[in-house]
Structure formats: C-alpha cells, structure tokens
Amino acid sequence: MKNISANLIEIFSSVQGEGKFVGTRQIFIRTTGCNLNCRYCDTNFQAGEFCKVETVPGEMIFRTIKNPVDAVQVAEVAKNFNEKISHHSVSFTGGEPLLNPDFIFETAKLLKKSGLKIFLETNATLPDAFEKISDVVDIVSADIKLPGIVGKNLFDVHREFFKLAAKKYLYIKVVLSDETPEEEFFSAVNLIAEVSPEILLILQPVTPFNGLQKISPEKILRFQSAALKILKDVRVIPQTHRMMKVF
C-alpha cells in the first residue's frame, strides 16, 4: 500500500448535523483547503502544523499530531473509535475533501476492511477527483452552490458531478437565505431533475453569518412546495449541530 498523507484539521466523533443522516453517529475526518469561498462558510479549513485528534470518542478532549498525517495512522484512529462506540460511517469533510483524492482512497480502503461505510461531504465541483475514489464511497452528501453565494455559475460542473455521484447513494443540499433569488433556486431544482427527479433535495436554512439573514418560514415553505412539483422528495432540515453547540 502507498504511504499517502494529507494535512488534516481534526479527527473526532460526533453526530451528523445536516442532511438526511442528521443525528447518526459518525467519525469525522476534516481535511484542509477549499476551492471555493462561500459567503456562509464559517469553517476554518486552513492548513496548520498540527492535526487535532480526539482522545476518547465524543468527549471533545484532543491531542495533537503533526501534519501531514498518513492514511494508515488515520485509519487506525478511526477503527479505534469504532471499537469503543458503534458508528454509522466515516465522514470525509472539509474544506473540500476531494482536493485530496489519493489520501481519501487509501484511507477509505483500510476503513472498509473494518466494515465501516464511507460518507463524503463535498461541494460537488471536482468530478474528476470523485471518479478516482467513487469505488470506495458509499454515501455522497453534495452541495449545490448558487451563483449568489459563490460569485459564479457552477451548474455545468455540478451537473457533471451529479451524473457520476448518482451511481452511489446521493442526496443534495442547498443553503438558502432570505436573499436567495427564486430564479437561482429553481435553476438548481431543474438541474437536479435533469439528472434524476428521484434524488433527495435538502433545503437548509442558512445559519446567519457574514451578513446573510435567515430565510423566512413562508419563503422556504413556498420553495419546498414548488420544488415538490418537480422532485419526488424535498425536505427542510436546518443545521442541528449548531443548535446543540456540537461541532
């Protein structure tokens, strides 16, 4: 096996706070770096000298190990967590984890030998990187980024990504604020329908940050009602980990 390493921010055990699998226990492997600059992002994904590693799963007490961290070391930490507490899956998150496809592939291969499922959280803009690791991924939680959030239109690359990821268990999230234009939202819904109207869409009210205001209940319910005429399953799920103050 190749000795592949990556700069990581942290490895810890907690509950999934967003999307369809909210509330399930996961092991989180947070990678550094991102290829986008979303207005609502409140995650520090800059590389540092050290990676934080939880000492006991769920206790939020950390030790540090020096970056970069190799795949074997990370897999051992995750397997040790799962021996202490049963976890639904291992979530590769970020930043944007697909900036490190070789590391994810090698780590995931080791984890799957232990019976752990692999959960990928991604901004869905790197389809070539996803193709490299798709064989070891079980669940894809993909964002669709609206132009008003990232300052450019990414719908073409999203379409390419979703066509590949739809071969896995895929659901898609879109973050909505009070200023989200209707035309952007419905362009996103129609894009998903082009790939498959069976794909689950999660409408996620923005957690107010960086000047963005929360979306009104009336507006998000109106969006959901209209989207349900196009897609089979559309759900409204906020960031529950923010409510619980669990990160």
Order of alpha helices (4+ residues) and beta strands (2+ residues): beta-beta-beta-beta-beta-beta-alpha-beta-alpha-beta-alpha-beta-alpha-alpha-beta-alpha-beta-alpha-beta-alpha
